[in-house]
């Protein structure tokens, strides 16, 4: 296994804190997520989908459910479906690093997975588009208060299939400055990529990817938003394997795990909202 990367050339920002070294050490030591480690959230049984643009009754009784539908899901019919499995803790012990795993492998023809936290000040967490990859993703995010966490999966039938559950949290994660804010060394590690591939029993491979980035939400006083906006994964022939769009609430130095249909090398190409490029290369 080998990895190459080129650190981004930073633009328009010059702060990270003296705790950056500690943050790096903790991120490196973080264990990958496994479904067995997290409780599955209950979902409603599959019902007939509501027509596009209408808001079906919410089994989680969220006060913001209609806003989520009209803001993110109005382009297709919506149905609650227990085949969309969302694994997350009952209580967020660390509001800056809440682990989530979404598994939609029971659905056919999945083209998009959108994960939202209804009551976060920035509800959209991540969008994942598996091309030659399994419809399953693990990541960590920042939470501001107790909230429903949902995965909306656009399947081959043209319907948003939704699953999720409530997360209890004391909160504050979205308005807390990143640990790296204020450090003079932030530019030395910005955009650095570390990754690893593991073979899977089905013939594919699991990719775990970590990118050094503060992922500032813009909600902490005096710190503008600054986050990765796109990561594209391709094979060594340039064929697209998957696209990932992280949003502001994704945890600092984001670590993301997905399962690919291929077993060969993977090229990592991305950018943040200030145009800093992210590049990497990982081999089995």
Order of alpha helices (4+ residues) and beta strands (2+ residues): beta-alpha-alpha-beta-beta-beta-beta-beta-beta-beta-beta-beta-alpha-beta-beta-beta-beta-beta-beta-beta
